[in-house]
């Protein structure tokens, strides 16, 4: 079974407070990026365990630690399914705040559910995915969602960006989740994010914000420069996605942009 594991962007990201369990309470809107995806192939195999092969962009972790492998092992432990062979063609940059690894893991969970006819519904699949990361459940639904809690509590939200153009740029340097949270200053927003994104996208800049940006921009000036370049090129809204380092811009018309970095463009 072959699946397209698309990534996401964050429309605003507020870090509301630090919880007693060590995690942070978030408020963000996640939007799927349909045409930027990894290709995940999952097949049963006669032998036990998990066989993993990676190609494309090489991920900076051992195969045994790859989220795809962890997802397969979770399903094997929980449902006693047989051996699984996974091939990951990595096309989504990592260390980018695009959720590529989370999407891959969710694809494996969903594929194993189908291959072994487990009959799990979306709520059950989302609960399993949540054991692998905070944003993994989003990819079970893969529609615009208002996400709270650690990011795993979701509510569908209507975001009208039809006809707009999305540009995603990822510089060579990445940002780890640990670095992003280490420097953030939690604060309760004055206006709920759901109210802000209900306004026309042309009114978002300056109000729909990502709380990770200030200290990440200080540590990685090139990320700030990409955001300013997108605005200068005519983006009606630009922001860092998630914990970075990818930055995206939303344009009314298809832009003509040149960059030495990884770039993806699609119409929403």
N, C-alpha and C positions, 0 to 999 in steps of 0.2 A: 504494500500500500504506500502510495506516494502522496504527501501532503505539502501544500505551500504554507509555510509558517511566517506570516507577515508580521511586521513590527508595528510600533505605535509611537505617537508623540503625546506629550502632555500639554494641554491647554491650561496654563496656570498650574502652579504647584505651591501650596501653602503648607508650611510645617507649623502646625498649631501648638503642639506641646510635646514634651518627652514623657512617655508613659512609665509606670512603675516596673513594667516588664522589660525595660530597656529599649523598646521600639519607640517610634515617633508617630504621633497622630497626624494624619495628612488630610488635605483637601485638594483634589485635582480632578481634571477631566481628561480621560484617555480617549484618543481617537485613532482608529486603525489606519495604517498606511498600507493600502491594498497591494500596490505594485512593487514594494520593496520587501522581499521575502527570502527566507532560506528554503531549500528543498529538503524535506525529511522523508526518507524511505524506511519503512519498518516492515520486516518480514519475520514469520515464525521460522525457527530452525529446530532440528531434531535434538541437538545437544542442549544441555542446560546452560543457564547464564545469559550474558549479554555480550554480543560481538559488535564493536563499534568501529566505524571508518569515517574519518573526516576528510573533506576536500574543500577547495576554495580558500576563503580566508582562514588562516590557521589561528585557532583560539589559544590563548596563553594559559592553558591548564592541562593537566594530565587527562588522558581519556577516561580514566576511572572517576574523575571528578566532574566530567562534563554533565550538564543538567539533563541531557538526553539519557545518559546511562543511569543517573540517579532516578529519573522518572520511570525507566523500565524496571529497575530493581524495586521501586516502591510498588508497582503493579504486581510484580512477581511475589513479593512478600505478602501483599494484601489479599490477592486472589489466586495464588498458586498457579499462575499461568506458566506456560512453557518457555523455552529459550527464545530469544529475540535477537535478530540481526538489524542493526541500525546503520544507515549511511546518511551523513549530514553534508550537504553541499552548502557551505556557509557563504552567504552573500551580504548579510546585514553586518555592518561593523560592530565590534564589541567595545565595551568601555565608552559607550555613546549615549546611554540613557534612552535607547530605543526599544529595550525589552526583547532583543533578539533571542537571547538564551532562554528566557522565560517562555517565549512563543514556541521555541523548539521543544522544550520539555512538555508543554501542553499538547503539542502535536503528537508526541509519543504516547502520552496518556490516552488521548482520543483514538489513536490508531490501534493500540492494544485492546481497548474496549470493543472496537469493531472486529478486529481479527479473531479475538477469542469469544465474540458474541456474549459479552458480559451483561449487556442490557442496561448499563448505567445511564441515567438521565443527566441533563446538563448541570443540575444542582449538585449531584454526586460527583461529577467530573470536576466541577469547580472546587469542591471541597478537597478533592485529592490534589488538584493543582496547587491549592493554597499551601499545602505541606511542603512544596518545593520553592516557594517564593511569594512575595507580597503582590506582584502584578501578574502572576501566572493565571489566576482565575479569569482575568479580563479576556484572555484569548479563547476561552471556551465560548463566550458570547460574541466577542469580536465586533461589537457595535459601540458607538459612543456611550460612555458610562461616566457618571459622577462617582468618584471613588473616595471613600473615607476609611477610617480605621488606619491600618497599616497600608491601605490601598486595596485590601481584599473585600471590603464592603462596597457593593456596587448598586447603582440605581440608573436605569436607562435615562438618557437625556437627549433631547432633540437639538442638534447643532446643524444649522443650515449654512453649509459652505459650498453648496453645489455650484459648479462652474468656476470656482476659484482654482488657482494653481498653487501647489505646494512644492517648495524647494527645501531639501534637507542637505546640509553640508556637515561633514565630519572631518575635523583636522586630524593630523597624524597622532597627536597626543590624546590620551584617554583620561578619564576621571573615574576613580573607583568610588563605589558607594560609600565606603568608609571615609574617604576624603570629603565627600560631599556633606555627610552628616556631621563630621567632626567640627566643621566651621560654621554650621548653620545656627541661627538664633531664632528659636521658636517664638511665635507671636500669634495671638488670636486676630484674624482679619476683622476689620470694621464692617465690611460688606461681604456677604457670602458669595463664594465663587459662582454658584448657580445663577445668582442675580446678574453678575458681571458678564458672563458669557451669553446671557439672554439678549444683551445689547448687540447692535450691529458690529461686525468684526472690526470695522474702521474705528470704533471707539475703544478697542481693547488695550491698545498700547499705553503703558503707564498705569493701568489698573488691573489687568490680568497679568500677574507677575509670577515669577519663579523665585522662591526664597533662597534657592541655592546660588543664584547668579552673583550676588555681590562678592562673596569670598572666592568663588571659583573664577570669576573674572579677574580678581586681583592676582590669583596664583597662576592663571593661564590667560595672559592678555590676548592671545590669538583668538580665543573663543569670543571675547568681547568684540574684537575687530570684525569677526564674521557676522555677528549680529548687526553691527553698525553698517557693514557693507550691504546686507540684505535690505535694511531700511533705506539706505542711500539709493539702492537699485529700484525702489518703489514698493517694497513690501508694505501692505497695510497693517501687518502685525508680524513681529519676529520675536522669537524667544529661544532660550536653551530648552532642550527636551529633558525632562527628568533630572537626573544628576549629572547630565552632560557626558561627553563633550560635544555631541551633535547639537546644531542650531538649525531651526527651521524658519522659513518665511512664508507667509500667505500672500498671494498676489492676485489682483483683480484680473490681470491678463498674463499670458505666458511670457516670462521674462527672458532676456538674453544675458546669461551670466557665465563668466569664465572664472574658474578657480583651480588652483593646483591640488586641491583636496578632493576627497571622495564627495560626489554630489549625486543626488537623486531628485528627479522632477516628475510630478504626475498631476493630472487634473482631478480635483476632488468631485 
